[in-house]
């Protein structure tokens, strides 16, 4: 199980994808601020397959079997480094004609799957 310091959800829309199920994909972008001897880090999951939610957290299960347990009060990115990485990923996708954007914090997560 992965527990991000900060997290957000991106939606990727690729109308040219061969498989209809891959035309719209939601992914978790997770980030952590480094400490004294550690660098800042980030991860993006394989795509959201299943979601479970309670009062404090949202658990996103990925296509690969991963689980991201995300605190509801921690939506966003942890550092300017993580923001730059995310901005670059979005720009590269958009440059290839693939629409990618960050979903709002008030999204109803249970409606994504």
Biopython code that builds the backbone (N, CA, C, O; Angstrom):
import numpy as np
from Bio.PDB.StructureBuilder import StructureBuilder

atoms = [
    (1, "UNK", "N", (0.844, -1.175, 0.000)),
    (1, "UNK", "CA", (0.000, 0.000, 0.000)),
    (1, "UNK", "C", (0.892, 1.242, 0.000)),
    (1, "UNK", "O", (1.878, 1.305, 0.734)),
    (2, "UNK", "N", (0.548, 2.203, -0.807)),
    (2, "UNK", "CA", (1.250, 3.471, -0.900)),
    (2, "UNK", "C", (0.410, 4.542, -0.221)),
    (2, "UNK", "O", (-0.786, 4.663, -0.490)),
    (3, "UNK", "N", (1.038, 5.321, 0.663)),
    (3, "UNK", "CA", (0.344, 6.405, 1.361)),
    (3, "UNK", "C", (1.044, 7.715, 0.995)),
    (3, "UNK", "O", (2.100, 8.026, 1.546)),
    (4, "UNK", "N", (0.469, 8.478, 0.076)),
    (4, "UNK", "CA", (1.108, 9.719, -0.355)),
    (4, "UNK", "C", (1.049, 10.804, 0.713)),
    (4, "UNK", "O", (0.115, 10.859, 1.514)),
    (5, "UNK", "N", (2.061, 11.662, 0.709)),
    (5, "UNK", "CA", (2.009, 12.868, 1.536)),
    (5, "UNK", "C", (0.960, 13.804, 0.942)),
    (5, "UNK", "O", (0.127, 14.361, 1.657)),
    (6, "UNK", "N", (1.017, 13.964, -0.367)),
    (6, "UNK", "CA", (0.034, 14.747, -1.127)),
    (6, "UNK", "C", (-0.350, 13.935, -2.354)),
    (6, "UNK", "O", (0.428, 13.103, -2.822)),
    (7, "UNK", "N", (-1.540, 14.174, -2.872)),
    (7, "UNK", "CA", (-2.030, 13.405, -4.014)),
    (7, "UNK", "C", (-3.039, 14.237, -4.788)),
    (7, "UNK", "O", (-3.624, 15.189, -4.273)),
    (8, "UNK", "N", (-3.219, 13.849, -6.034)),
    (8, "UNK", "CA", (-4.303, 14.385, -6.850)),
    (8, "UNK", "C", (-4.636, 13.379, -7.932)),
    (8, "UNK", "O", (-3.911, 12.405, -8.136)),
    (9, "UNK", "N", (-5.733, 13.619, -8.619)),
    (9, "UNK", "CA", (-6.163, 12.705, -9.678)),
    (9, "UNK", "C", (-6.165, 13.462, -10.994)),
    (9, "UNK", "O", (-6.676, 14.578, -11.086)),
    (10, "UNK", "N", (-5.586, 12.838, -12.012)),
    (10, "UNK", "CA", (-5.600, 13.395, -13.359)),
    (10, "UNK", "C", (-6.508, 12.535, -14.239)),
    (10, "UNK", "O", (-6.659, 11.332, -14.025)),
    (11, "UNK", "N", (-7.097, 13.182, -15.221)),
    (11, "UNK", "CA", (-7.865, 12.452, -16.222)),
    (11, "UNK", "C", (-7.124, 12.599, -17.541)),
    (11, "UNK", "O", (-6.681, 13.688, -17.904)),
    (12, "UNK", "N", (-6.999, 11.488, -18.248)),
    (12, "UNK", "CA", (-6.311, 11.451, -19.537)),
    (12, "UNK", "C", (-7.331, 10.997, -20.571)),
    (12, "UNK", "O", (-7.923, 9.925, -20.446)),
    (13, "UNK", "N", (-7.528, 11.817, -21.584)),
    (13, "UNK", "CA", (-8.500, 11.507, -22.630)),
    (13, "UNK", "C", (-7.772, 11.375, -23.955)),
    (13, "UNK", "O", (-7.178, 12.329, -24.458)),
    (14, "UNK", "N", (-7.831, 10.162, -24.511)),
    (14, "UNK", "CA", (-7.174, 9.880, -25.777)),
    (14, "UNK", "C", (-8.185, 9.248, -26.728)),
    (14, "UNK", "O", (-8.342, 8.027, -26.734)),
    (15, "UNK", "N", (-8.874, 10.059, -27.531)),
    (15, "UNK", "CA", (-9.890, 9.516, -28.429)),
    (15, "UNK", "C", (-9.343, 8.570, -29.486)),
    (15, "UNK", "O", (-10.107, 7.846, -30.124)),
    (16, "UNK", "N", (-8.018, 8.566, -29.680)),
    (16, "UNK", "CA", (-7.386, 7.711, -30.675)),
    (16, "UNK", "C", (-6.992, 6.340, -30.133)),
    (16, "UNK", "O", (-6.505, 5.494, -30.883)),
    (17, "UNK", "N", (-7.197, 6.118, -28.846)),
    (17, "UNK", "CA", (-6.818, 4.827, -28.252)),
    (17, "UNK", "C", (-7.589, 3.698, -28.923)),
    (17, "UNK", "O", (-8.782, 3.822, -29.199)),
    (18, "UNK", "N", (-6.890, 2.597, -29.182)),
    (18, "UNK", "CA", (-7.507, 1.461, -29.865)),
    (18, "UNK", "C", (-8.620, 0.825, -29.045)),
    (18, "UNK", "O", (-9.677, 0.492, -29.582)),
    (19, "UNK", "N", (-8.390, 0.656, -27.749)),
    (19, "UNK", "CA", (-9.371, 0.034, -26.871)),
    (19, "UNK", "C", (-10.277, 1.111, -26.274)),
    (19, "UNK", "O", (-9.778, 2.078, -25.700)),
    (20, "UNK", "N", (-11.600, 0.963, -26.398)),
    (20, "UNK", "CA", (-12.505, 1.971, -25.837)),
    (20, "UNK", "C", (-12.266, 2.238, -24.353)),
    (20, "UNK", "O", (-12.418, 3.374, -23.905)),
    (21, "UNK", "N", (-11.894, 1.212, -23.581)),
    (21, "UNK", "CA", (-11.681, 1.407, -22.144)),
    (21, "UNK", "C", (-10.452, 2.259, -21.839)),
    (21, "UNK", "O", (-10.293, 2.732, -20.714)),
    (22, "UNK", "N", (-9.581, 2.459, -22.833)),
    (22, "UNK", "CA", (-8.381, 3.275, -22.634)),
    (22, "UNK", "C", (-8.549, 4.697, -23.151)),
    (22, "UNK", "O", (-7.601, 5.481, -23.116)),
    (23, "UNK", "N", (-9.732, 5.039, -23.627)),
    (23, "UNK", "CA", (-9.941, 6.393, -24.158)),
    (23, "UNK", "C", (-10.023, 7.432, -23.052)),
    (23, "UNK", "O", (-9.631, 8.581, -23.256)),
    (24, "UNK", "N", (-10.522, 7.050, -21.888)),
    (24, "UNK", "CA", (-10.530, 7.930, -20.714)),
    (24, "UNK", "C", (-9.973, 7.131, -19.542)),
    (24, "UNK", "O", (-10.523, 6.098, -19.162)),
    (25, "UNK", "N", (-8.876, 7.624, -18.976)),
    (25, "UNK", "CA", (-8.217, 6.949, -17.856)),
    (25, "UNK", "C", (-7.989, 7.964, -16.750)),
    (25, "UNK", "O", (-7.580, 9.096, -17.008)),
    (26, "UNK", "N", (-8.256, 7.554, -15.522)),
    (26, "UNK", "CA", (-7.976, 8.379, -14.344)),
    (26, "UNK", "C", (-6.778, 7.774, -13.624)),
    (26, "UNK", "O", (-6.681, 6.556, -13.474)),
    (27, "UNK", "N", (-5.860, 8.644, -13.178)),
    (27, "UNK", "CA", (-4.666, 8.170, -12.480)),
    (27, "UNK", "C", (-4.402, 9.019, -11.243)),
    (27, "UNK", "O", (-4.718, 10.208, -11.204)),
    (28, "UNK", "N", (-3.813, 8.379, -10.233)),
    (28, "UNK", "CA", (-3.373, 9.091, -9.037)),
    (28, "UNK", "C", (-1.944, 9.573, -9.259)),
    (28, "UNK", "O", (-1.077, 8.802, -9.669)),
    (29, "UNK", "N", (-1.707, 10.850, -8.984)),
    (29, "UNK", "CA", (-0.353, 11.409, -8.965)),
    (29, "UNK", "C", (-0.041, 11.679, -7.498)),
    (29, "UNK", "O", (-0.668, 12.537, -6.877)),
    (30, "UNK", "N", (0.922, 10.953, -6.946)),
    (30, "UNK", "CA", (1.287, 11.047, -5.538)),
    (30, "UNK", "C", (2.658, 11.695, -5.401)),
    (30, "UNK", "O", (3.528, 11.501, -6.250)),
    (31, "UNK", "N", (2.851, 12.475, -4.321)),
    (31, "UNK", "CA", (4.147, 13.116, -4.131)),
    (31, "UNK", "C", (4.501, 13.210, -2.646)),
    (31, "UNK", "O", (3.642, 13.207, -1.764)),
    (32, "UNK", "N", (5.817, 13.295, -2.420)),
    (32, "UNK", "CA", (6.378, 13.375, -1.080)),
    (32, "UNK", "C", (7.504, 14.394, -1.073)),
    (32, "UNK", "O", (8.293, 14.461, -2.016)),
    (33, "UNK", "N", (7.580, 15.185, -0.013)),
    (33, "UNK", "CA", (8.714, 16.100, 0.175)),
    (33, "UNK", "C", (9.844, 15.315, 0.826)),
    (33, "UNK", "O", (9.628, 14.567, 1.780)),
    (34, "UNK", "N", (11.030, 15.493, 0.308)),
    (34, "UNK", "CA", (12.178, 14.804, 0.875)),
    (34, "UNK", "C", (12.550, 15.385, 2.234)),
    (34, "UNK", "O", (12.167, 16.504, 2.577)),
    (35, "UNK", "N", (13.288, 14.615, 2.984)),
    (35, "UNK", "CA", (13.789, 15.092, 4.270)),
    (35, "UNK", "C", (15.293, 15.301, 4.152)),
    (35, "UNK", "O", (15.818, 15.399, 3.043)),
    (36, "UNK", "N", (15.960, 15.366, 5.230)),
    (36, "UNK", "CA", (17.377, 15.732, 5.252)),
    (36, "UNK", "C", (18.222, 14.957, 4.241)),
    (36, "UNK", "O", (18.991, 15.566, 3.497)),
    (37, "UNK", "N", (18.100, 13.641, 4.199)),
    (37, "UNK", "CA", (18.934, 12.843, 3.301)),
    (37, "UNK", "C", (18.182, 12.291, 2.090)),
    (37, "UNK", "O", (18.773, 11.597, 1.263)),
    (38, "UNK", "N", (16.902, 12.587, 1.978)),
    (38, "UNK", "CA", (16.083, 12.052, 0.887)),
    (38, "UNK", "C", (15.660, 13.159, -0.067)),
    (38, "UNK", "O", (15.439, 14.297, 0.350)),
    (39, "UNK", "N", (15.551, 12.826, -1.335)),
    (39, "UNK", "CA", (15.057, 13.767, -2.330)),
    (39, "UNK", "C", (13.534, 13.759, -2.356)),
    (39, "UNK", "O", (12.899, 12.821, -1.874)),
    (40, "UNK", "N", (12.953, 14.819, -2.926)),
    (40, "UNK", "CA", (11.521, 14.821, -3.189)),
    (40, "UNK", "C", (11.220, 13.678, -4.150)),
    (40, "UNK", "O", (12.071, 13.302, -4.956)),
    (41, "UNK", "N", (10.015, 13.127, -4.069)),
    (41, "UNK", "CA", (9.685, 12.023, -4.975)),
    (41, "UNK", "C", (8.219, 12.086, -5.383)),
    (41, "UNK", "O", (7.408, 12.794, -4.785)),
    (42, "UNK", "N", (7.913, 11.321, -6.419)),
    (42, "UNK", "CA", (6.551, 11.260, -6.934)),
    (42, "UNK", "C", (6.324, 9.906, -7.575)),
    (42, "UNK", "O", (7.272, 9.197, -7.912)),
    (43, "UNK", "N", (5.055, 9.554, -7.741)),
    (43, "UNK", "CA", (4.638, 8.337, -8.448)),
    (43, "UNK", "C", (3.306, 8.621, -9.121)),
    (43, "UNK", "O", (2.523, 9.449, -8.655)),
    (44, "UNK", "N", (3.060, 7.926, -10.221)),
    (44, "UNK", "CA", (1.735, 7.956, -10.843)),
    (44, "UNK", "C", (1.303, 6.514, -11.020)),
    (44, "UNK", "O", (2.063, 5.686, -11.522)),
    (45, "UNK", "N", (0.073, 6.214, -10.605)),
    (45, "UNK", "CA", (-0.352, 4.812, -10.683)),
    (45, "UNK", "C", (-0.726, 4.430, -12.111)),
    (45, "UNK", "O", (-0.754, 5.271, -13.010)),
    (46, "UNK", "N", (-1.009, 3.162, -12.297)),
    (46, "UNK", "CA", (-1.276, 2.597, -13.626)),
    (46, "UNK", "C", (-2.636, 2.986, -14.181)),
    (46, "UNK", "O", (-2.887, 2.826, -15.376)),
    (47, "UNK", "N", (-3.492, 3.480, -13.352)),
    (47, "UNK", "CA", (-4.853, 3.829, -13.740)),
    (47, "UNK", "C", (-5.796, 3.312, -12.671)),
    (47, "UNK", "O", (-5.581, 2.237, -12.111)),
    (48, "UNK", "N", (-6.831, 4.069, -12.392)),
    (48, "UNK", "CA", (-7.757, 3.708, -11.311)),
    (48, "UNK", "C", (-8.753, 2.671, -11.806)),
    (48, "UNK", "O", (-9.474, 2.886, -12.780)),
    (49, "UNK", "N", (-8.773, 1.541, -11.110)),
    (49, "UNK", "CA", (-9.654, 0.428, -11.450)),
    (49, "UNK", "C", (-10.843, 0.335, -10.488)),
    (49, "UNK", "O", (-11.955, -0.016, -10.880)),
    (50, "UNK", "N", (-10.576, 0.661, -9.214)),
    (50, "UNK", "CA", (-11.606, 0.523, -8.178)),
    (50, "UNK", "C", (-11.317, 1.542, -7.086)),
    (50, "UNK", "O", (-10.164, 1.904, -6.853)),
    (51, "UNK", "N", (-12.386, 2.008, -6.408)),
    (51, "UNK", "CA", (-12.241, 3.032, -5.372)),
    (51, "UNK", "C", (-13.053, 2.631, -4.148)),
    (51, "UNK", "O", (-14.176, 2.139, -4.260)),
    (52, "UNK", "N", (-12.465, 2.852, -2.979)),
    (52, "UNK", "CA", (-13.183, 2.695, -1.714)),
    (52, "UNK", "C", (-12.954, 3.980, -0.926)),
    (52, "UNK", "O", (-11.853, 4.530, -0.944)),
    (53, "UNK", "N", (-13.991, 4.465, -0.232)),
    (53, "UNK", "CA", (-13.906, 5.743, 0.446)),
    (53, "UNK", "C", (-14.526, 5.644, 1.837)),
    (53, "UNK", "O", (-15.520, 4.949, 2.045)),
    (54, "UNK", "N", (-13.912, 6.359, 2.790)),
    (54, "UNK", "CA", (-14.543, 6.521, 4.098)),
    (54, "UNK", "C", (-14.420, 8.000, 4.480)),
    (54, "UNK", "O", (-14.078, 8.825, 3.633)),
    (55, "UNK", "N", (-14.691, 8.344, 5.730)),
    (55, "UNK", "CA", (-14.691, 9.745, 6.145)),
    (55, "UNK", "C", (-13.336, 10.421, 6.010)),
    (55, "UNK", "O", (-13.276, 11.618, 5.732)),
    (56, "UNK", "N", (-12.241, 9.679, 6.200)),
    (56, "UNK", "CA", (-10.909, 10.270, 6.244)),
    (56, "UNK", "C", (-10.066, 10.061, 5.002)),
    (56, "UNK", "O", (-9.174, 10.862, 4.724)),
    (57, "UNK", "N", (-10.330, 8.999, 4.246)),
    (57, "UNK", "CA", (-9.445, 8.698, 3.126)),
    (57, "UNK", "C", (-10.196, 8.094, 1.942)),
    (57, "UNK", "O", (-11.336, 7.639, 2.045)),
    (58, "UNK", "N", (-9.491, 8.116, 0.817)),
    (58, "UNK", "CA", (-9.964, 7.475, -0.404)),
    (58, "UNK", "C", (-8.880, 6.486, -0.816)),
    (58, "UNK", "O", (-7.713, 6.857, -0.941)),
    (59, "UNK", "N", (-9.262, 5.232, -1.025)),
    (59, "UNK", "CA", (-8.323, 4.215, -1.483)),
    (59, "UNK", "C", (-8.563, 3.955, -2.959)),
    (59, "UNK", "O", (-9.656, 3.563, -3.367)),
    (60, "UNK", "N", (-7.521, 4.181, -3.753)),
    (60, "UNK", "CA", (-7.587, 3.967, -5.193)),
    (60, "UNK", "C", (-6.798, 2.705, -5.511)),
    (60, "UNK", "O", (-5.625, 2.600, -5.155)),
    (61, "UNK", "N", (-7.424, 1.759, -6.169)),
    (61, "UNK", "CA", (-6.785, 0.511, -6.573)),
    (61, "UNK", "C", (-6.451, 0.626, -8.051)),
    (61, "UNK", "O", (-7.310, 0.977, -8.861)),
    (62, "UNK", "N", (-5.209, 0.332, -8.404)),
    (62, "UNK", "CA", (-4.750, 0.472, -9.770)),
    (62, "UNK", "C", (-4.925, -0.784, -10.591)),
    (62, "UNK", "O", (-5.146, -1.870, -10.054)),
    (63, "UNK", "N", (-4.824, -0.627, -11.894)),
    (63, "UNK", "CA", (-4.901, -1.762, -12.825)),
    (63, "UNK", "C", (-3.817, -2.793, -12.506)),
    (63, "UNK", "O", (-4.008, -3.988, -12.731)),
    (64, "UNK", "N", (-2.684, -2.330, -11.983)),
    (64, "UNK", "CA", (-1.560, -3.230, -11.695)),
    (64, "UNK", "C", (-1.714, -3.952, -10.358)),
    (64, "UNK", "O", (-0.901, -4.811, -10.015)),
    (65, "UNK", "N", (-2.761, -3.601, -9.601)),
    (65, "UNK", "CA", (-2.960, -4.195, -8.282)),
    (65, "UNK", "C", (-2.480, -3.315, -7.146)),
    (65, "UNK", "O", (-2.622, -3.683, -5.980)),
    (66, "UNK", "N", (-1.917, -2.163, -7.462)),
    (66, "UNK", "CA", (-1.451, -1.251, -6.421)),
    (66, "UNK", "C", (-2.631, -0.637, -5.668)),
    (66, "UNK", "O", (-3.764, -0.633, -6.148)),
    (67, "UNK", "N", (-2.331, -0.119, -4.478)),
    (67, "UNK", "CA", (-3.350, 0.559, -3.675)),
    (67, "UNK", "C", (-2.739, 1.846, -3.141)),
    (67, "UNK", "O", (-1.699, 1.823, -2.483)),
    (68, "UNK", "N", (-3.389, 2.964, -3.427)),
    (68, "UNK", "CA", (-2.978, 4.258, -2.918)),
    (68, "UNK", "C", (-4.022, 4.696, -1.900)),
    (68, "UNK", "O", (-5.176, 4.937, -2.255)),
    (69, "UNK", "N", (-3.620, 4.801, -0.636)),
    (69, "UNK", "CA", (-4.520, 5.234, 0.429)),
    (69, "UNK", "C", (-4.271, 6.721, 0.667)),
    (69, "UNK", "O", (-3.232, 7.109, 1.201)),
    (70, "UNK", "N", (-5.237, 7.547, 0.264)),
    (70, "UNK", "CA", (-5.046, 8.991, 0.194)),
    (70, "UNK", "C", (-5.896, 9.729, 1.222)),
    (70, "UNK", "O", (-7.119, 9.596, 1.231)),
    (71, "UNK", "N", (-5.255, 10.498, 2.078)),
    (71, "UNK", "CA", (-5.932, 11.302, 3.087)),
    (71, "UNK", "C", (-6.710, 12.417, 2.396)),
    (71, "UNK", "O", (-6.165, 13.128, 1.552)),
    (72, "UNK", "N", (-7.983, 12.567, 2.755)),
    (72, "UNK", "CA", (-8.824, 13.572, 2.105)),
    (72, "UNK", "C", (-8.325, 14.997, 2.306)),
    (72, "UNK", "O", (-8.613, 15.866, 1.483)),
    (73, "UNK", "N", (-7.588, 15.257, 3.376)),
    (73, "UNK", "CA", (-7.076, 16.601, 3.639)),
    (73, "UNK", "C", (-5.745, 16.896, 2.986)),
    (73, "UNK", "O", (-5.133, 17.922, 3.282)),
    (74, "UNK", "N", (-5.277, 16.022, 2.103)),
    (74, "UNK", "CA", (-3.935, 16.167, 1.521)),
    (74, "UNK", "C", (-3.952, 16.283, 0.003)),
    (74, "UNK", "O", (-2.995, 15.869, -0.651)),
    (75, "UNK", "N", (-5.014, 16.836, -0.574)),
    (75, "UNK", "CA", (-5.100, 16.953, -2.024)),
    (75, "UNK", "C", (-4.144, 18.043, -2.507)),
    (75, "UNK", "O", (-4.133, 19.149, -1.966)),
    (76, "UNK", "N", (-3.359, 17.735, -3.506)),
    (76, "UNK", "CA", (-2.418, 18.694, -4.081)),
    (76, "UNK", "C", (-1.080, 18.041, -4.335)),
    (76, "UNK", "O", (-0.980, 16.816, -4.397)),
    (77, "UNK", "N", (-0.039, 18.869, -4.485)),
    (77, "UNK", "CA", (1.316, 18.363, -4.673)),
    (77, "UNK", "C", (2.177, 18.829, -3.504)),
    (77, "UNK", "O", (1.919, 19.879, -2.917)),
    (78, "UNK", "N", (3.191, 18.052, -3.172)),
    (78, "UNK", "CA", (3.980, 18.324, -1.967)),
    (78, "UNK", "C", (5.033, 19.409, -2.142)),
    (78, "UNK", "O", (5.362, 20.112, -1.187)),
    (79, "UNK", "N", (5.565, 19.551, -3.353)),
    (79, "UNK", "CA", (6.683, 20.490, -3.563)),
    (79, "UNK", "C", (6.616, 21.116, -4.950)),
    (79, "UNK", "O", (5.866, 20.666, -5.816)),
    (80, "UNK", "N", (7.405, 22.152, -5.142)),
    (80, "UNK", "CA", (7.481, 22.771, -6.470)),
    (80, "UNK", "C", (8.089, 21.798, -7.477)),
    (80, "UNK", "O", (7.747, 21.837, -8.659)),
    (81, "UNK", "N", (8.994, 20.921, -7.017)),
    (81, "UNK", "CA", (9.553, 19.888, -7.902)),
    (81, "UNK", "C", (8.442, 18.987, -8.443)),
    (81, "UNK", "O", (8.379, 18.741, -9.648)),
    (82, "UNK", "N", (7.567, 18.494, -7.563)),
    (82, "UNK", "CA", (6.464, 17.628, -7.999)),
    (82, "UNK", "C", (5.551, 18.374, -8.958)),
    (82, "UNK", "O", (5.068, 17.792, -9.930)),
    (83, "UNK", "N", (5.307, 19.653, -8.699)),
    (83, "UNK", "CA", (4.458, 20.447, -9.588)),
    (83, "UNK", "C", (5.087, 20.572, -10.972)),
    (83, "UNK", "O", (4.394, 20.472, -11.984)),
    (84, "UNK", "N", (6.405, 20.791, -11.014)),
    (84, "UNK", "CA", (7.095, 20.893, -12.308)),
    (84, "UNK", "C", (7.035, 19.576, -13.073)),
    (84, "UNK", "O", (6.834, 19.568, -14.288)),
    (85, "UNK", "N", (7.211, 18.462, -12.362)),
    (85, "UNK", "CA", (7.105, 17.144, -13.003)),
    (85, "UNK", "C", (5.709, 16.965, -13.589)),
    (85, "UNK", "O", (5.566, 16.574, -14.748)),
    (86, "UNK", "N", (4.688, 17.247, -12.799)),
    (86, "UNK", "CA", (3.312, 17.091, -13.270)),
    (86, "UNK", "C", (3.028, 18.005, -14.455)),
    (86, "UNK", "O", (2.433, 17.571, -15.442)),
    (87, "UNK", "N", (3.446, 19.269, -14.369)),
    (87, "UNK", "CA", (3.245, 20.209, -15.480)),
    (87, "UNK", "C", (3.906, 19.696, -16.753)),
    (87, "UNK", "O", (3.341, 19.832, -17.838)),
    (88, "UNK", "N", (5.098, 19.105, -16.635)),
    (88, "UNK", "CA", (5.812, 18.578, -17.793)),
    (88, "UNK", "C", (5.089, 17.370, -18.387)),
    (88, "UNK", "O", (4.991, 17.244, -19.608)),
    (89, "UNK", "N", (4.581, 16.481, -17.529)),
    (89, "UNK", "CA", (3.821, 15.312, -18.017)),
    (89, "UNK", "C", (2.582, 15.769, -18.773)),
    (89, "UNK", "O", (2.279, 15.253, -19.849)),
    (90, "UNK", "N", (1.869, 16.736, -18.211)),
    (90, "UNK", "CA", (0.656, 17.250, -18.863)),
    (90, "UNK", "C", (1.002, 17.901, -20.192)),
    (90, "UNK", "O", (0.302, 17.690, -21.182)),
    (91, "UNK", "N", (2.075, 18.691, -20.230)),
    (91, "UNK", "CA", (2.480, 19.350, -21.480)),
    (91, "UNK", "C", (2.851, 18.328, -22.552)),
    (91, "UNK", "O", (2.453, 18.468, -23.708)),
    (92, "UNK", "N", (3.616, 17.296, -22.169)),
    (92, "UNK", "CA", (4.011, 16.280, -23.153)),
    (92, "UNK", "C", (2.783, 15.547, -23.698)),
    (92, "UNK", "O", (2.713, 15.272, -24.896)),
    (93, "UNK", "N", (1.824, 15.230, -22.839)),
    (93, "UNK", "CA", (0.600, 14.566, -23.291)),
    (93, "UNK", "C", (-0.168, 15.473, -24.243)),
    (93, "UNK", "O", (-0.570, 15.051, -25.327)),
    (94, "UNK", "N", (-0.368, 16.716, -23.832)),
    (94, "UNK", "CA", (-1.120, 17.662, -24.664)),
    (94, "UNK", "C", (-0.434, 17.900, -26.002)),
    (94, "UNK", "O", (-1.109, 18.044, -27.022)),
    (95, "UNK", "N", (0.906, 17.943, -26.016)),
    (95, "UNK", "CA", (1.653, 18.124, -27.269)),
    (95, "UNK", "C", (1.432, 16.959, -28.234)),
    (95, "UNK", "O", (1.573, 17.118, -29.446)),
    (96, "UNK", "N", (1.082, 15.785, -27.691)),
    (96, "UNK", "CA", (0.812, 14.602, -28.516)),
    (96, "UNK", "C", (-0.669, 14.455, -28.853)),
    (96, "UNK", "O", (-1.082, 13.442, -29.417)),
    (97, "UNK", "N", (-1.469, 15.467, -28.507)),
    (97, "UNK", "CA", (-2.896, 15.420, -28.809)),
    (97, "UNK", "C", (-3.712, 14.628, -27.796)),
    (97, "UNK", "O", (-4.863, 14.278, -28.057)),
    (98, "UNK", "N", (-3.123, 14.348, -26.653)),
    (98, "UNK", "CA", (-3.814, 13.619, -25.595)),
    (98, "UNK", "C", (-4.175, 14.630, -24.510)),
    (98, "UNK", "O", (-3.295, 15.239, -23.901)),
    (99, "UNK", "N", (-5.468, 14.803, -24.275)),
    (99, "UNK", "CA", (-5.912, 15.773, -23.270)),
    (99, "UNK", "C", (-5.671, 15.205, -21.877)),
    (99, "UNK", "O", (-6.081, 14.087, -21.565)),
    (100, "UNK", "N", (-5.004, 15.990, -21.054)),
    (100, "UNK", "CA", (-4.729, 15.571, -19.676)),
    (100, "UNK", "C", (-4.907, 16.775, -18.780)),
    (100, "UNK", "O", (-4.412, 17.864, -19.072)),
    (101, "UNK", "N", (-5.633, 16.566, -17.666)),
    (101, "UNK", "CA", (-5.845, 17.667, -16.737)),
    (101, "UNK", "C", (-6.048, 17.130, -15.330)),
    (101, "UNK", "O", (-6.354, 15.953, -15.136)),
    (102, "UNK", "N", (-5.876, 18.002, -14.363)),
    (102, "UNK", "CA", (-6.057, 17.666, -12.949)),
    (102, "UNK", "C", (-7.519, 17.861, -12.591)),
    (102, "UNK", "O", (-8.121, 18.875, -12.945)),
    (103, "UNK", "N", (-8.091, 16.891, -11.887)),
    (103, "UNK", "CA", (-9.467, 17.015, -11.424)),
    (103, "UNK", "C", (-9.521, 17.861, -10.156)),
    (103, "UNK", "O", (-8.545, 17.944, -9.410)),
    (104, "UNK", "N", (-10.647, 18.474, -9.928)),
    (104, "UNK", "CA", (-10.870, 19.313, -8.763)),
    (104, "UNK", "C", (-10.925, 18.482, -7.484)),
    (104, "UNK", "O", (-11.332, 17.320, -7.504)),
    (105, "UNK", "N", (-10.518, 19.082, -6.388)),
    (105, "UNK", "CA", (-10.543, 18.408, -5.092)),
    (105, "UNK", "C", (-11.955, 17.999, -4.678)),
    (105, "UNK", "O", (-12.119, 17.039, -3.925)),
    (106, "UNK", "N", (-12.965, 18.703, -5.153)),
    (106, "UNK", "CA", (-14.341, 18.387, -4.763)),
    (106, "UNK", "C", (-15.012, 17.378, -5.699)),
    (106, "UNK", "O", (-16.235, 17.242, -5.677)),
    (107, "UNK", "N", (-14.247, 16.685, -6.504)),
    (107, "UNK", "CA", (-14.758, 15.637, -7.380)),
    (107, "UNK", "C", (-15.371, 14.511, -6.536)),
    (107, "UNK", "O", (-14.840, 14.159, -5.482)),
    (108, "UNK", "N", (-16.466, 13.966, -6.997)),
    (108, "UNK", "CA", (-17.059, 12.781, -6.341)),
    (108, "UNK", "C", (-16.274, 11.569, -6.832)),
    (108, "UNK", "O", (-16.532, 11.052, -7.919)),
    (109, "UNK", "N", (-15.318, 11.123, -6.027)),
    (109, "UNK", "CA", (-14.400, 10.057, -6.435)),
    (109, "UNK", "C", (-15.117, 8.765, -6.773)),
    (109, "UNK", "O", (-14.671, 8.023, -7.649)),
    (110, "UNK", "N", (-16.218, 8.481, -6.096)),
    (110, "UNK", "CA", (-16.936, 7.230, -6.316)),
    (110, "UNK", "C", (-17.571, 7.171, -7.708)),
    (110, "UNK", "O", (-17.950, 6.092, -8.164)),
    (111, "UNK", "N", (-17.691, 8.295, -8.375)),
    (111, "UNK", "CA", (-18.285, 8.306, -9.712)),
    (111, "UNK", "C", (-17.259, 8.087, -10.825)),
    (111, "UNK", "O", (-17.635, 8.055, -11.997)),
    (112, "UNK", "N", (-15.984, 7.936, -10.493)),
    (112, "UNK", "CA", (-14.957, 7.768, -11.521)),
    (112, "UNK", "C", (-14.960, 6.373, -12.138)),
    (112, "UNK", "O", (-14.557, 6.207, -13.290)),
    (113, "UNK", "N", (-15.404, 5.380, -11.395)),
    (113, "UNK", "CA", (-15.355, 4.009, -11.927)),
    (113, "UNK", "C", (-16.740, 3.502, -12.228)),
    (113, "UNK", "O", (-16.897, 2.368, -12.682)),
]
sb = StructureBuilder()
sb.init_structure("model")
sb.init_model(0)
sb.init_chain("A")
sb.init_seg("    ")
for serial, (resi, resn, name, xyz) in enumerate(atoms, 1):
    if name == "N":
        sb.init_residue(resn, " ", resi, " ")
    sb.init_atom(name, np.array(xyz, "f"), 0.0, 1.0, " ", f" {name:<3s}", serial, name[0])
structure = sb.get_structure()
